[in-house]
Amino acid sequence: MIYSKQGDGLTIALALLTLALCLLSLMTGPAHFSAQTVAKALVSDQGVASIIVQDVRLPRTLLALLIGATFGISGAALQGLLRNPLAEPSLFGAPQAAAAVASGLMAFGLATPLSLAVPLGGIAGALASVGALVAIAGRRASLTVTLLAGLALASLAGAAIALVLNLAPNPYIALEIAFWLLGSLRDRSIVHVWLAAPFMIASWIILAANARAFRALTLGEDGAASLGFDVTRTRIFVVVGVALGVGAAVSVAGAISFVGLVAPHLVRRFYGSDPARIMLPSALAGAALLLASDIAVRLIPAVLEIKIGVVTALIGVPFFLAMIFKERHVLEESAA
C-alpha cells in the first residue's frame, strides 16, 4: 500500500508537472509572454503573439510532449520485456537506425522532410534494429550479452549514417542532415506533428496493451507462458510498438538519446517491482524531461541554439554510468 499511495500521488504530480512545463514552453523564447497572453493567443487573434505561440511554439511543445512520452514508455516496455534495467532504445541503436534510413531518404532525394516516407523509413530502421536485438540477445541473455549486442547494432547504424553523409550528392544537404542528427525541435511546424503523432500514439496503445505480460515476465518466460501469455507474440508486439514510436520521433526531431533510460528509473522506486505500473509514469516523466530540456536550450545563452539531443546525452550518460556501477556492485555482493 505504501508503493500504491506514493505511486498514485507521483502520477498525479507528474501529470501536473508536465502541464506546467507545456505552459512554460509556450511562454519561453526570445519574446517572453505571460501565461495570460499565451492563453489569449491560443484562442483568439492577438497579432504577432498568436503567430509566435500557435505557429512556432505550439508545434515545438507538442512534439516535445509526444516524443518524450514515447521514449519514456518505450524504455519501460523494453526493460519489462528483457527484464534488464539498462534496456533503452538508444542503447540498442533504434534511434540511430531510424536516423540512418530517414537521412538516406532525404540525402538522395527519395523523400522530402515533410513527406510520409520519412517517418515510414524511420520506423523501418527502428524495427530492424530492435528486432535484431531481441533476436540476437535471445530468451535468457545476460546483461553483458544484451549490451554487447546493442553496442554492435548502434555502431552499425552509426556507420550507416556516416556512409550516407559521405555519399550524399549535395554537401549542403549533408551538412543540414548532420545538424538534424544532433536532435532538435527548432523550426518544426504543425505538419511535423500530424506526420508523427499517429505513429507515436499507436505505439503507446500497443505497448500499454502488453503491460500485463511484463508483469508475468518477472517470473521468467516459462512462468509467463504457464500463466497463459504468449511470450513470442508479446515480443513481436513490443518490437513493433517501439519501432513505431521511435521511428516516428526520430524522423521529425533527429536522434534523441537516453530519455528512455532515465525516465523509468526516476519513477521505479515508487512503484515497487511491478513493470506494468511504471508505464504511464515513465511516459509522463519522459515528457517532462524532454520539455524541460527543450526549455533549457532556449534559455542557455549561445550564438546557435544548443541541440536538445546534446542536452539529453549530457544528462543520460552520467546516469547510465551510475546504473552500470550499481549493477556491478550488486553482482559483486551476490558473488561474495
C-alpha positions in Angstrom: 0.0 0.0 0.0 2.9 2.4 0.5 4.0 2.0 -3.0 0.4 2.3 -4.2 -0.2 5.6 -2.4 3.2 7.0 -3.3 2.7 5.9 -6.9 -0.7 7.4 -7.3 0.5 10.7 -5.9 3.5 10.7 -8.1 1.5 10.0 -11.2 -0.7 13.0 -10.4 2.3 15.2 -9.7 4.0 14.2 -12.9 0.8 15.0 -14.9 0.6 18.4 -13.3 4.3 19.0 -13.8 4.0 18.1 -17.5 1.1 20.5 -17.9 3.1 23.3 -16.2 6.1 22.6 -18.4 3.9 22.8 -21.5 2.6 26.2 -20.4 6.2 27.3 -19.6 7.3 26.1 -23.0 4.7 28.3 -24.7 5.8 31.2 -22.7 9.6 30.8 -23.2 11.6 32.3 -26.1 13.2 35.5 -27.4 9.9 37.1 -26.9 8.7 36.2 -23.4 4.9 36.0 -22.9 2.9 35.8 -19.7 0.6 32.9 -19.1 -2.4 35.1 -19.7 -1.0 36.3 -23.1 -0.4 32.7 -24.1 -4.0 31.7 -23.2 -5.4 34.5 -25.2 -3.1 33.8 -28.2 -4.2 30.2 -28.3 -7.9 31.0 -28.6 -8.1 34.4 -30.3 -6.2 36.7 -32.7 -3.5 38.5 -30.7 -1.5 39.6 -33.7 2.2 38.7 -33.5 1.7 36.9 -30.2 -0.7 34.5 -31.8 1.6 33.8 -34.7 4.5 33.0 -32.4 2.5 30.9 -30.0 0.4 29.0 -32.5 2.9 28.6 -35.4 6.2 28.4 -33.6 5.9 27.3 -30.0 2.9 25.1 -30.0 4.2 22.5 -32.5 7.5 22.5 -30.7 5.8 21.9 -27.3 3.5 19.2 -28.7 6.5 17.4 -30.2 8.5 17.6 -27.0 5.4 16.1 -25.1 4.8 13.4 -27.7 8.4 12.4 -28.2 9.3 12.4 -24.5 6.3 10.3 -23.7 7.2 7.9 -26.5 10.8 7.4 -25.4 9.7 7.0 -21.7 7.1 4.3 -22.4 9.4 2.6 -24.9 12.2 2.4 -22.3 9.8 1.0 -19.7 8.5 -1.6 -22.2 12.0 -2.8 -23.3 13.1 -3.1 -19.7 9.9 -5.1 -18.9 10.3 -7.4 -21.9 14.1 -8.0 -21.5 14.0 -7.8 -17.6 17.0 -5.6 -17.9 17.3 -2.3 -16.1 19.6 -0.9 -18.8 17.3 -1.6 -21.8 16.6 1.6 -23.7 16.0 2.3 -27.4 19.1 4.4 -28.0 21.4 1.8 -26.3 20.3 -0.7 -28.9 20.7 1.5 -32.0 16.9 2.1 -32.6 17.2 5.9 -33.0 20.4 5.6 -34.9 18.9 3.1 -37.3 15.8 5.2 -37.8 18.0 8.2 -38.4 20.1 6.3 -40.9 17.2 5.3 -43.1 15.4 8.7 -42.8 18.6 10.6 -43.6 19.3 8.3 -46.5 15.9 9.1 -48.0 16.4 12.8 -47.7 20.1 12.9 -48.8 19.4 11.1 -52.0 16.2 13.0 -52.9 13.9 10.0 -52.4 11.7 11.9 -49.9 11.3 15.5 -48.7 11.4 16.2 -44.9 7.7 16.7 -44.8 6.7 13.6 -46.7 5.2 10.5 -45.1 8.1 8.4 -46.5 10.5 9.8 -43.9 8.6 8.6 -40.7 7.9 5.3 -42.5 11.6 4.9 -43.3 12.5 5.7 -39.7 10.0 3.1 -38.4 11.5 0.5 -40.8 15.0 1.3 -39.5 14.0 1.1 -35.8 12.0 -2.1 -36.5 15.1 -3.7 -37.9 17.3 -2.6 -35.0 15.0 -3.6 -32.1 14.0 -6.8 -33.9 17.7 -7.7 -34.4 18.5 -7.0 -30.7 15.7 -9.3 -29.4 16.8 -12.0 -31.9 20.5 -11.7 -31.1 20.1 -11.4 -27.3 17.9 -14.5 -27.1 15.5 -15.6 -24.5 17.8 -15.6 -21.5 20.6 -13.2 -22.5 22.8 -11.8 -19.7 23.3 -8.1 -19.2 26.7 -8.3 -20.9 25.4 -10.1 -24.0 22.5 -7.6 -24.3 24.8 -4.6 -24.0 27.3 -6.0 -26.5 24.5 -6.8 -29.0 23.2 -3.3 -28.5 26.6 -1.7 -29.0 27.2 -3.6 -32.2 23.8 -2.6 -33.6 24.3 1.1 -32.6 27.8 1.1 -34.2 26.4 -0.4 -37.4 23.7 2.2 -37.5 26.3 4.9 -36.8 28.4 3.6 -39.7 25.4 3.7 -42.0 24.8 7.3 -41.1 28.4 8.2 -41.8 28.1 6.4 -45.2 25.0 8.4 -46.1 26.8 11.7 -45.2 29.8 10.6 -47.3 27.8 9.6 -50.3 25.3 12.5 -50.2 25.4 14.2 -53.7 24.8 17.6 -52.2 27.3 18.8 -49.5 24.8 21.3 -48.2 22.1 18.7 -47.7 24.8 16.5 -45.9 25.5 19.5 -43.6 21.8 20.0 -42.8 21.4 16.3 -42.1 24.4 16.4 -39.8 22.9 19.1 -37.7 19.5 17.4 -37.8 21.0 14.2 -36.4 22.0 16.1 -33.3 18.4 16.3 -32.3 16.3 19.5 -32.3 12.8 20.7 -32.1 13.5 24.1 -33.5 11.6 25.3 -36.6 9.2 22.4 -36.5 5.7 23.0 -37.8 2.2 21.6 -37.1 2.8 19.4 -40.2 5.6 17.6 -38.4 3.1 17.0 -35.5 0.5 15.5 -37.8 3.1 13.3 -39.6 4.5 11.7 -36.4 1.7 11.9 -33.8 -0.5 9.0 -35.2 2.5 6.6 -35.2 3.6 7.6 -31.7 0.0 7.3 -30.3 -0.3 3.9 -31.9 2.9 2.9 -30.2 1.6 3.9 -26.8 -1.5 1.8 -27.4 0.4 -1.3 -28.5 2.9 -1.1 -25.6 0.3 -0.4 -22.9 -1.8 -3.3 -24.2 1.1 -5.6 -23.3 1.7 -4.2 -19.8 0.2 -7.3 -18.0 2.6 -9.5 -19.9 5.6 -7.6 -18.5 4.2 -8.3 -15.0 4.1 -12.0 -15.8 7.6 -11.9 -17.3 9.0 -11.1 -13.9 8.5 -14.8 -13.2 10.6 -15.7 -16.3 9.4 -16.6 -19.8 8.4 -20.1 -18.7 6.4 -18.7 -15.8 4.7 -16.2 -18.1 3.8 -19.0 -20.5 2.4 -21.1 -17.7 0.0 -18.1 -16.9 -1.3 -18.2 -20.5 0.8 -15.4 -22.0 2.3 -15.9 -25.5 5.8 -14.6 -25.0 6.7 -14.7 -28.7 3.6 -12.6 -29.5 4.4 -10.2 -26.7 8.0 -9.8 -28.1 6.7 -9.1 -31.6 4.2 -6.5 -30.4 6.9 -4.7 -28.3 9.3 -4.6 -31.2 6.6 -3.2 -33.4 5.4 -0.7 -30.8 8.9 0.6 -30.0 9.7 0.8 -33.7 6.6 2.8 -34.5 7.2 5.4 -31.8 11.0 5.7 -32.0 11.0 5.7 -35.8 8.4 8.5 -36.0 10.1 10.5 -33.2 13.5 10.4 -34.9 12.1 11.3 -38.3 10.9 14.7 -37.1 13.4 15.5 -34.3 16.6 13.7 -35.1 18.4 11.3 -32.7 17.5 12.0 -29.0 19.2 9.7 -26.6 18.8 8.3 -23.0 15.3 9.7 -22.2 14.0 6.1 -22.3 16.7 5.0 -19.8 16.4 7.9 -17.4 12.5 8.2 -17.2 11.7 4.7 -16.0 14.4 4.8 -13.3 13.2 8.1 -12.0 9.8 6.6 -11.1 10.6 2.9 -10.5 11.3 3.1 -6.8 7.8 4.5 -6.1 6.1 1.5 -7.8 7.9 -1.5 -6.5 8.9 -4.3 -8.8 5.8 -4.2 -11.0 6.8 -3.2 -14.5 3.2 -2.8 -15.6 2.6 0.1 -13.2 5.5 2.2 -14.4 4.3 2.5 -18.0 2.2 5.7 -17.5 4.6 7.3 -15.0 7.5 6.7 -17.4 5.7 8.3 -20.2 4.9 11.3 -18.1 8.5 11.5 -16.8 9.9 11.3 -20.3 7.6 14.0 -21.5 8.5 16.3 -18.5 12.2 15.6 -19.1 12.2 16.5 -22.8 10.0 19.5 -22.2 12.4 20.8 -19.5 15.4 20.1 -21.8 13.8 22.0 -24.7 13.0 24.9 -22.4 16.7 24.9 -21.2 18.1 25.1 -24.7 16.1 28.2 -25.3 17.3 29.8 -22.1 21.0 28.9 -22.3 22.9 31.9 -24.0 24.6 30.7 -27.2 25.2 32.0 -30.7 23.4 29.0 -32.1 20.7 27.2 -30.1 22.2 24.1 -28.3 20.7 20.9 -29.8 18.3 19.1 -27.5 20.0 15.7 -28.3 23.2 17.1 -26.7 21.4 18.1 -23.5 19.7 14.7 -23.1 23.0 12.9 -23.7 24.7 15.1 -21.1 22.0 14.0 -18.6 21.8 10.4 -19.7 25.5 9.4 -20.0 26.3 10.0 -16.3 23.0 8.3 -15.3 23.9 5.3 -17.5 27.4 5.0 -15.9 25.8 5.2 -12.5 23.5 2.4 -13.4 26.5 0.3 -14.6 28.3 0.8 -11.3 25.2 -0.1 -9.4 24.7 -3.3 -11.4 28.4 -4.2 -10.9 28.1 -3.6 -7.1 25.0 -5.9 -7.0 26.9 -8.6 -8.9 29.9 -8.3 -6.6 27.8 -8.6 -3.5 26.0 -11.6 -4.8 29.3 -13.3 -5.7 30.6 -12.6 -2.3 
